[in-house]
Amino acid sequence: MQFHPFDEAYLERLSARDPRTEQHFVSYFTALTQIKLRSRLPSREAIEDVRQETFARFFVALRAGKIQQPDRLGSYVNSMCNNASFEA
Protein backbone atom coordinates (compact mmCIF):
# COMPACT_ATOMS: atom_id res chain seq x y z
CA MET A 1 0.00 0.00 0.00
CA GLN A 2 1.31 3.41 -0.94
CA PHE A 3 0.76 6.48 1.23
CA HIS A 4 -1.54 9.08 -0.31
CA PRO A 5 -1.43 12.75 0.72
CA PHE A 6 -4.82 14.46 0.92
CA ASP A 7 -5.34 18.10 -0.04
CA GLU A 8 -8.16 20.62 -0.40
CA ALA A 9 -8.85 19.59 -4.02
CA TYR A 10 -9.26 15.95 -2.98
CA LEU A 11 -11.66 16.93 -0.19
CA GLU A 12 -13.65 19.09 -2.61
CA ARG A 13 -13.97 16.22 -5.10
CA LEU A 14 -15.02 13.92 -2.27
CA SER A 15 -17.62 16.45 -1.10
CA ALA A 16 -18.90 16.78 -4.66
CA ARG A 17 -19.38 12.98 -4.79
CA ASP A 18 -16.88 12.46 -7.59
CA PRO A 19 -17.13 8.69 -8.25
CA ARG A 20 -13.41 8.13 -8.87
CA THR A 21 -12.43 10.04 -5.73
CA GLU A 22 -15.02 8.19 -3.63
CA GLN A 23 -13.79 4.87 -5.02
CA HIS A 24 -10.19 5.78 -4.21
CA PHE A 25 -11.13 6.92 -0.69
CA VAL A 26 -13.07 3.75 0.11
CA SER A 27 -10.39 1.49 -1.36
CA TYR A 28 -7.56 3.29 0.45
CA PHE A 29 -9.24 3.36 3.84
CA THR A 30 -10.74 -0.13 3.54
CA ALA A 31 -7.23 -1.53 3.42
CA LEU A 32 -6.15 0.48 6.46
CA THR A 33 -9.24 -0.22 8.55
CA GLN A 34 -9.09 -3.94 7.83
CA ILE A 35 -5.51 -4.11 9.04
CA LYS A 36 -6.51 -2.33 12.23
CA LEU A 37 -9.70 -4.30 12.85
CA ARG A 38 -8.33 -7.80 12.23
CA SER A 39 -6.59 -7.70 15.60
CA ARG A 40 -9.63 -6.31 17.41
CA LEU A 41 -12.67 -8.10 16.08
CA PRO A 42 -13.49 -11.81 16.00
CA SER A 43 -15.07 -12.21 12.56
CA ARG A 44 -15.12 -10.93 9.01
CA GLU A 45 -18.74 -9.92 9.49
CA ALA A 46 -17.88 -7.75 12.50
CA ILE A 47 -15.00 -6.16 10.57
CA GLU A 48 -17.28 -5.42 7.62
CA ASP A 49 -19.94 -3.94 9.92
CA VAL A 50 -17.43 -1.58 11.53
CA ARG A 51 -15.95 -0.66 8.16
CA GLN A 52 -19.36 0.25 6.79
CA GLU A 53 -20.27 2.18 9.95
CA THR A 54 -16.98 4.09 9.75
CA PHE A 55 -17.62 5.14 6.14
CA ALA A 56 -21.25 6.01 6.82
CA ARG A 57 -20.24 8.27 9.71
CA PHE A 58 -17.46 9.82 7.65
CA PHE A 59 -19.68 10.70 4.70
CA VAL A 60 -22.38 12.14 6.98
CA ALA A 61 -19.76 14.35 8.64
CA LEU A 62 -18.30 15.31 5.26
CA ARG A 63 -21.68 16.30 3.83
CA ALA A 64 -22.40 18.31 7.01
CA GLY A 65 -19.20 20.31 6.47
CA LYS A 66 -17.52 18.99 9.62
CA ILE A 67 -14.31 17.93 7.91
CA GLN A 68 -12.17 20.99 7.30
CA GLN A 69 -8.57 19.76 7.34
CA PRO A 70 -7.76 17.44 4.43
CA ASP A 71 -4.28 16.76 5.78
CA ARG A 72 -5.91 15.15 8.86
CA LEU A 73 -8.27 12.89 6.91
CA GLY A 74 -6.45 9.75 8.02
CA SER A 75 -6.66 10.72 11.69
CA TYR A 76 -10.35 11.50 11.32
CA VAL A 77 -11.15 8.14 9.72
CA ASN A 78 -9.01 6.36 12.31
CA SER A 79 -10.91 8.02 15.16
CA MET A 80 -14.25 7.12 13.62
CA CYS A 81 -13.08 3.54 13.16
CA ASN A 82 -11.98 3.37 16.79
CA ASN A 83 -15.34 4.65 17.98
CA ALA A 84 -17.29 2.30 15.73
CA SER A 85 -15.21 -0.72 16.79
CA PHE A 86 -15.87 -0.05 20.46
CA GLU A 87 -19.60 -0.04 19.75
CA ALA A 88 -19.48 -3.31 17.77
C-alpha positions in Angstrom: 0.0 0.0 0.0 1.3 3.4 -0.9 0.8 6.5 1.2 -1.5 9.1 -0.3 -1.4 12.8 0.7 -4.8 14.5 0.9 -5.3 18.1 0.0 -8.2 20.6 -0.4 -8.9 19.6 -4.0 -9.3 15.9 -3.0 -11.7 16.9 -0.2 -13.7 19.1 -2.6 -14.0 16.2 -5.1 -15.0 13.9 -2.3 -17.6 16.4 -1.1 -18.9 16.8 -4.7 -19.4 13.0 -4.8 -16.9 12.5 -7.6 -17.1 8.7 -8.2 -13.4 8.1 -8.9 -12.4 10.0 -5.7 -15.0 8.2 -3.6 -13.8 4.9 -5.0 -10.2 5.8 -4.2 -11.1 6.9 -0.7 -13.1 3.8 0.1 -10.4 1.5 -1.4 -7.6 3.3 0.5 -9.2 3.4 3.8 -10.7 -0.1 3.5 -7.2 -1.5 3.4 -6.2 0.5 6.5 -9.2 -0.2 8.6 -9.1 -3.9 7.8 -5.5 -4.1 9.0 -6.5 -2.3 12.2 -9.7 -4.3 12.8 -8.3 -7.8 12.2 -6.6 -7.7 15.6 -9.6 -6.3 17.4 -12.7 -8.1 16.1 -13.5 -11.8 16.0 -15.1 -12.2 12.6 -15.1 -10.9 9.0 -18.7 -9.9 9.5 -17.9 -7.8 12.5 -15.0 -6.2 10.6 -17.3 -5.4 7.6 -19.9 -3.9 9.9 -17.4 -1.6 11.5 -15.9 -0.7 8.2 -19.4 0.3 6.8 -20.3 2.2 9.9 -17.0 4.1 9.7 -17.6 5.1 6.1 -21.2 6.0 6.8 -20.2 8.3 9.7 -17.5 9.8 7.7 -19.7 10.7 4.7 -22.4 12.1 7.0 -19.8 14.4 8.6 -18.3 15.3 5.3 -21.7 16.3 3.8 -22.4 18.3 7.0 -19.2 20.3 6.5 -17.5 19.0 9.6 -14.3 17.9 7.9 -12.2 21.0 7.3 -8.6 19.8 7.3 -7.8 17.4 4.4 -4.3 16.8 5.8 -5.9 15.2 8.9 -8.3 12.9 6.9 -6.4 9.7 8.0 -6.7 10.7 11.7 -10.4 11.5 11.3 -11.2 8.1 9.7 -9.0 6.4 12.3 -10.9 8.0 15.2 -14.3 7.1 13.6 -13.1 3.5 13.2 -12.0 3.4 16.8 -15.3 4.6 18.0 -17.3 2.3 15.7 -15.2 -0.7 16.8 -15.9 0.0 20.5 -19.6 0.0 19.8 -19.5 -3.3 17.8 
